[in-house]
Amino acid sequence: MLVLGAAGWALQLALSPPHIAEVVASQVSSRTGRDLRIQGRLDWRLLPTPAVVAEDLSLANAAWGSQPDMLHVRRSVLRLGLWSLLQGRVHIDSVTLEGVELLLETDAKGVGNWDLPQPAKTTTPPGKQGSAVPDVGIDALRLDAVQLAFRDGPSGRMHTATLHHLTLERDAQGLALQAEAELRGQRWQASGHLGPIAQWLGNQADWPMQLGLRSAGARIDLKSSLRAGPTPRVAQVEFEAGIDKAEALAPWFGAAGRWPLPLLLKSSLTLSEGSVQADALTLSMAGQTLRGNADFRQGKPWQAQARLSAESLDLRPWLSRSASAGGAPSSRRQQLFDDEPLPIDALPQGNATLELRLAQLLLPGTPPIAAFKADAHLHPGNLKVEPLEFTVAGGQLRGSVTLNTTGAAVPRVKLLIDAAGLSAQTLAYAAGTGSYLSGGHVRLKTDLAMSGRSASALAGSASGELLLSIDDARLGDGAAALGLKLLPQLLSAITLQPQSATATRLECAVMRLPLRNGVAAVQRSIAIETPDLAISASGQIDLRNQTLELAFRPTPKHTLGLNTAQLASLVMAKGPLLDPKLTLDAKGAAGMALSIGAAVASGGMSSLGQSLLKQAGDLHPCQYALTGAVASSSDPGVKAQTSQSSPPPEQALPGLLRKLFKK
């Protein structure tokens, strides 16, 4: 007891707490360039090992920091090596910090407050050989109840986490690490090895680090080397992350179940001066793998580039599950365009380019897509995908999509598409209606400007032109898709006969919609031709309320040998886009004409209905629907048709109704 008491008294004299505080503060200041302050109680503790207990410690922040202190510690315990003390050296066996508040932040240029200046080389002034600050070694570091905060300087966003405990202990490789943390309610376990702290602070050699993070259904592994040299120093990192459970994504993404699992990301990273370069980048989603490279640089605005490619990308299992989870099946839908908000309201404020190349892309309800090429260009408030090119169903599609969110109350979209030579039969089979349509080629062309935050809002504001045509196809008896469903009903109503069980040849069907604020005034820009009939339509299609009101006028071809009295003079289609109703009531045309602003003529028939019934028959309405030009009058079929007389509508329609009731 006397020896211990004497040793304690000697330690108090030789190494008093103020002296220890001065040594430690000097070491920290010389190595970090930051002031260390001890504002609370500072005491010696002799048993079980010599230790200095300090309270209320603070480490100064960078000069540009948002707070004066980067680090605050409620209580710390420095356990000292007794033998080194007896030799006049300070060696810290361990440091325990409790109640830690650590603020990490970046400035406007992306420089972190953890970027410490390279320690200056000290020289001993003449006659002051004993004044040099001695080196202090540390064998172990323990942290408990640590609150971490990160503030992103460019965006001003703050992120927080809790570190329940962390242990760093010296071993043959440097420092062994064990930790447990909580981030957004998700607990993570960490383990690994770090190089000696003195090697990191000294910046005389590369500093290695190997770290593994584990959580429920997620893992992150990295192996890095912090290069010696001028600050900010360059880090080389081998990175790999994997997720195989949706629960691991729940804290970060509300719709975690929509992700294609398992996810795997691998890359060789180079981190330097606020930039990240990713080489040998591999992204695997549910077994579908993309490869390429990317780079990112902080700034205002930030810059990013990525190039990704794959031999085959099959998204059908993932997208099919997402679609089925989104609501009722399509056969029970009440609207063609829904009101669900689209993620287009705000664009990232940066400059980025993504080049995507896929040899094959598989999507639900679509034939295999080949030679897919898309380049996305992002600028603050503007996103443009151009070129957008691929082959599908034996044809080629080219186009571009532009999204602009600046200078307007709602996002604006520009859609340009030109697709030709697509197999109608292949498209029908992919959509599940292959038994209804065979043969045929599809042409699609759009030049539309829209605005809104949902599909219904975009459609209801569309201005421009949409063209869809099918030629040389046959209609069967199978289930019909949208649009094709109306064709057999229309043909049956026009001919006043039940639909034939045999296939009907469709020479052409054209729909050209000149849209203005979601409304298309149709003036014979919808047409259908079979070997026996030529049909034109006029009226209105309103995408705002998703309804149509169309009058169809048939013209028999000369090979049929029938006049218009043997056909319905006027067939009306009216109602929702997905389920319009067909009628033979000519008075219904008057109501439709009023709804599109046409005047009502005498006799109860609208000007629209009168004009359709009084016009000479056009044997090639598809040509007019496509181009707006009438077929040449030199066509013998045109002359033959114009020579036929048609009864007035007030005589023809009652006769047709009598036929209908008779049947």
DRENSE-166169 format. One record per residue (C-alpha): residue in one letter; x, y, z. Coordinates in steps of 0.001 Angstrom, whole numbers, plus 500000, padded with zeros to 6 digits. Each point is the difference from the previous one (the first is absolute). Layout:
// DRENSE-166169
aXYZ ...
// end
This chain:
// DRENSE-166169
m500000500000500000 l502893502316500833 v501570499232496615 l496735500667498173 g499467503189501908 a503498501131499238 a499559499144496320 g496788502005499845 w501648502961501695 a502944499744497577 l497646499877496995 q498134503062501224 l503281501874500233 a501665498732496831 l496927499709497761 s497234502141501384 p496607500008498203 p500607503479498594 h503304498778498588 i498362496932498412 a497266502251498560 e502638502297498548 v501898497100498411 v496877498454498478 a498650503343498761 s503369500818498444 q500143496635498255 v496454500375498623 s500599503574498889 s503316499179498280 r498507497033498142 t496576501419499099 g500424503765499980 r496948500226502283 d499786501182503620 l499082497455502671 r498309501484503093 i499361498264503339 q497424502123501802 g498744497606502688 r501516497993502860 l503462498508499463 d501216497412502560 w502557497263500510 r498868496473500768 l502657497583501241 l498129496662500236 p499635497589498331 t502324501707497518 p501156503597499819 a497419502040498133 v498979503558499298 v496273500692500134 a498855503104498148 e496560501470499433 d498615502441497468 l502584499774497188 s499658501830496688 l501940499847496714 a499722503088497827 n498322499814496608 a501459501192496702 a500082503758499612 w497098499902497518 g497891497560502097 s496379500661500882 q500705499372503724 p503016500990502130 d500724496405501029 m500386496937497840 l500098497671503023 h498666500175503548 v500531497275502619 r498077499863503265 r502545497756501784 s503306498430499050 v502346497605501753 l503677499740498934 r501660496897501447 l503779500419500102 g502798497437499899 l501713500017503407 w503364498791498731 s500133502699497296 l499150502627502618 l502852498847502200 q502265500434496960 g498749503544499451 r497862499123496955 v496243500313499514 h498441496884498496 i496207499689500024 d498847496429500427 s496443500943499092 v497655502935499497 t496321499712500947 l497597502693498822 e496406500173501201 g497205502272498819 v501644501092496766 e498523502507497552 l501818499990496653 l499178502406497167 l501292499149496526 e499294502504497256 t501152501242496626 d500340503506498682 a498503501362496788 k502826498384498004 g499561496610501626 v503092500161502245 g499425498153503291 n500812501311503456 w501758496671500598 d502652500973497439 l502763500900502442 p503121501958499014 q503233498079499682 p501870500247503335 a502855502439499901 k503491498725500687 t501179501431503314 t503574500999500748 t501569500426503398 p501241503549500574 p503598500370501230 g500250499592503742 k496478498554500168 q500720496322499477 g497466499003502645 s497116502034498583 a499099497763497059 v496567498361500374 p500418496266500593 d498099497437497897 v496941498484501629 g499050496425499083 i496436498599500304 d499218496272500166 a496186500057500119 l497031502311499468 r496484499381501321 l496951502129499185 d496563499762501613 a496741501883499315 v501213501976497011 q497708502324498058 l501204500531496438 a498812502803497718 f500929500698496399 r499194503286498261 d500342500141496229 g501329503450499161 p498758500292496379 s496418498976500861 g499808500956503689 r498358496656500873 m500719498444503397 h500247496253500727 t500316498411503439 a500941496587501416 t500665498366503367 l503148498030500743 h499211497790502989 h503588498903500472 l503304499762498152 t503276498327500950 l503403500426498346 e502800497843501384 r503592499705498857 d501012496675498459 a502599498699497561 q498217501592497002 g499445503371501601 l496608500546501617 a497136497506500275 l496550501566499802 q496661498852501446 a496912502213500013 e496205500083500151 a498000502915498633 e496412500995499211 l498985501963496927 r496343500777499254 g498959497304502423 q502205497409498291 r502735498344502086 w503384499309498416 q502937497891501189 a503500501000498859 s503330498218500207 g503365500396498316 h503567501253500232 l501548503430499650 g503582501102499691 p501667501714502974 i498581503432500810 a503508501454500082 q500497498800496432 w496795501742498940 l500835503242501793 g503652499939498962 n499118499747496277 q503364498417499283 a498649496721498586 d496757498577498573 w497422499314502699 p498039496731499528 m496471499189501132 q497813496913499670 l496406500184501192 g496881497846499917 l496475501191500860 r497061497683500628 s496302500601500559 a496817497977499586 g500064499071496319 a502828502367499027 r503795500008499916 i502789502388499007 d503653499048499605 l502842502320499129 k503747499890499885 s501735503334499599 s503349501723500044 l500369503700500832 r502924501193497917 a502756502041501607 g500513503424498491 p498513503468499823 t496616500537501571 p497261499318499200 r501408496509499648 v498902497464497389 a498313496753501079 q499805496787497974 v497048497848501051 e498833496538498932 f496268500166500725 e497280497326500065 a496455500283501352 g497131497520499913 i496340499987501054 d497850496872500021 k497064501002502243 a497450502762499484 e500164500865503714 a503502501371499469 l498617502625497575 a496929500948502034 p501706502785502039 w501241501624496790 f497232499375497453 g496319499839500828 a499329497603497114 a502791497569500818 g497930497084498725 r500257501342496440 w503750499513499813 p501292497020497989 l501816497908502591 p502669498934500541 l501985503172499263 l503772499994499594 l502319502956499364 k503753499649499481 s502613502509498879 s503553501254500323 l499720503555501331 t502405502914499932 l499074502780502448 s501755503324499642 e499201503703500526 g496235499614500246 s499843497581497074 v499275496296499612 q501066497922497018 a498517496514499723 d501760497536497704 a499085496360499344 l496474500856501138 t497596497054500278 l496328500398500908 s497951496816500323 m496213500103500523 a498160496708500521 g502678498256497965 q500017502622497230 t503449501569499699 l501102503406498720 r503673500876499572 g501779503275499362 n501617502925501743 a499008503301501590 d501456503124501516 f498628502729502254 r501340503410501007 q498550502284502629 g499313503649499279 k497291502448499033 p498624498335498032 w501486496563500524 q501179497971497003 a499450496303499271 q500465497581497119 a499163496314499706 r500235497398497265 l498158496707500479 s499407497039497714 a498618496467500165 e499602497056497653 s496506499352501342 l497786501699502576 d496770498227500975 l497774502215502152 r496788498029499502 p499891498274503421 w500625503271501833 l497695502263497957 s497230497390499868 r499937499826503801 s500005503803500227 a497093500273497571 s497953497363501816 a500628501754503315 g498860503321498575 g496276499266499840 a497317498201498066 p500703498086496800 s499918501985496788 s496749498335498893 r498234501698502917 r501523503429499498 q497580502902499700 q502483502448498467 l502738499733497425 f502144502616501804 d500144499960503806 d500527502806502517 e502929498455501877 p502757502618500406 l503110499417497908 p503524500609501398 i500627502924497660 d499212502987502200 a503626500822500840 l503272499156498288 p503416499747501672 q501916503257499775 g503040498731498163 n501515499189496622 a500033496305499155 t500150497680497012 l498953496348499948 e500768497831496980 l498062496721500027 r500578497202497483 l498099496701500121 a500283497216497480 q496618498702501201 l497361501455502304 l497002497984501188 l496926501803501388 p496530498652500912 g497399500244497249 t502630500921497408 p501877497932497415 p503752499659500562 i501762503318499432 a503385499877498261 a502849502467499439 f498670502337502676 k501797503337500102 a499150502935502257 d502013503037501059 a498560502025502882 h501282503553500455 l499211501778503260 h500403503712500663 p498491502019502860 g496260499881499369 n500278498122496696 l500248496331498986 k500224498844496409 v500250496433498724 e501449500156496487 p500649497907498079 l497468497358501007 e500259497126497533 f499197496287499896 t498559497283497793 v496820498175501023 a497515497714498253 g502056500114496818 g499899503799499804 q502027502995501126 l499096502688502528 r501802503320500307 g499104502951502137 s500747502296502899 v498437501033503303 t500565503391501644 l498959500942503532 n500237503614501169 t499193501178503538 t501232503599499863 g498003503149499344 a496569498333500254 a497538499019502719 v499924496361498853 p502539497759498217 r499986500136496204 v500613496990497778 k500855499832496292 l499547496595498327 l501288499178496514 i499600496421498689 d500317498545496531 a499479496234499762 a499464498091496762 g499886496417498773 l498840498524503309 s498209496660499741 a496419500427501216 q499672496267500601 t503178499894502130 l498818502953502050 a496565498399500454 y501479496699501200 a502225501826502483 a496934501852501313 g498081496710500383 t497579500559497075 g501832498105497298 s496974497833499098 y498111503118498980 l502454501545497547 s502286498461497417 g502402501584497546 g500142503742499616 h502527502763500480 v499803502895502439 r501137503597499609 l500150502357502981 k500993503636499862 t499610502647502693 d500974503624500410 l498407501045503273 a500532502697502602 m498421499318503408 s500064501241503590 g498946498511503309 r500969497707502842 s497995496897499064 a499163497995496890 s496467501412499913 a501265503579500333 l502581499494497269 a497444498490497604 g497438502691500837 s502447502758499055 a501492498430496886 s500438502170496924 g501459498830496714 e499274496962497860 l499751496260500614 l499902497526497109 l499313496259500303 s499361497741497035 i499696496267499243 d499946498474496540 d499553496559498449 a498708498204503104 r497234497499500759 l497546500214502874 g499053496743501719 d497656499016502807 g502379500109502982 a500084502449502864 a500502503509498699 a502352502613501331 l499264503701500414 g499105501540496637 l499642496652498244 k496991499268502203 l498020502705498218 l500710498771496459 p497840496827499870 q497152501758501803 l500182502869497540 l500042497712496963 s497043498056501360 a498020503186500617 i500759501378496549 t499073496840498092 l497009499294502273 q501257496437500230 p501556498018502861 q503747499875499856 s501196497222497721 a501750497073501635 t502537500090497205 a502917502384500079 t499389503477498585 r502766501485497932 l501003503470501127 e501661501801497118 c500754502998502182 a498943501839503136 v501252503522500668 m499593502326502962 r501562503440499644 l499162502275502915 p500781503726499754 l499983500771503725 r499574503376501629 n499953500133503794 g498973496362500168 v497175500220497444 a500144498593496451 a497484501336497466 v499724497087497580 q499120500945496417 r500280496715498096 s503447499434501571 i498794496604501240 a499425497432497274 i499564496245499472 e500112497971496818 t499033496385499338 p499665498355496565 d496278500910500078 l499773503217501982 a501656503392500343 i499157501784503271 s500740503565501057 a499414501592503392 s499551503528501282 g499359501330503467 q502008500552503130 i502344498122502319 d500433501699503360 l502970498771502041 r499155502365502851 n496963497961501055 q501118496929497982 t496916499805497789 l499251499903496285 e497095501007497771 l500452498806496437 a497738499556496979 f501036497250497545 r498800500186496390 p500430496836497865 t500462499896496251 p499555496671498163 k502707499189497494 h498943499287496403 t500751496297500367 l497300499639502632 g497160501052497775 l498067501685502805 n498853503563500428 t499907501890503259 a496399498965500658 q501252496501500779 l502385501372502632 a499625502144503066 s500209503573498788 l501538501251503204 v501349498132503032 m500697501914503180 a502695499038502517 k499700501851503284 g501238499527503553 p503206499162501897 l503114499287497983 l500234496491501413 d496325499132499471 p498150502147497455 k496428499107498974 l498827499703496390 t496576501254498844 l498159500595496695 d497999502976501300 a500726502898497644 k498598502467502517 g502906499066502227 a502229501704497471 a498351503310500773 g500932499737503660 m503532499088499076 a500230502916497606 l498888502375502693 s502659498669502373 i502747500884497522 g498488503350499121 a498375499131496676 a496705501625499018 v496805497938499838 a498515499906496532 s496281499875499172 g498231496685500015 g501567498748503269 m503274498772498409 s503203501734501126 s502227501721497491 l502556497289500722 g497545497225499146 q498734501816496915 s503474500648498687 l500973496372500418 l496894498699498228 k500079502556497164 q503678499515499154 a500857497853497027 g501391496660501085 d503780499742500322 l501358496560499136 h503373500861501532 p499261501739503298 c503243498687501537 q501992502144497586 y498071503097501031 a500301499105503688 l503758499595499611 t500762503027497851 g496924502234499885 a499914499593496190 v497079498457498098 a500638497125497610 s500171500977496323 s496664500197498191 s501508498024497141 d499674496881502139 p497234497935498274 g498697498919503358 v499385503583500966 k498064500676496784 a497907496878500459 q499154500899503544 t499071503610499286 s497630498834497266 q497963498036502531 s497105501791501580 s499518500013503720 p496620500560501608 p499616503017502232 p500876499318503624 e496409500534501172 q498931497132497661 a502963497658500426 l500262499900503767 p496400498921500821 g500295497160497501 l503185498841501663 l498388500120503423 r497091497890498669 k502529497437498798 l501649500007503371 f496758499484501930 k498954497320497546 k503143498020500764 
// end
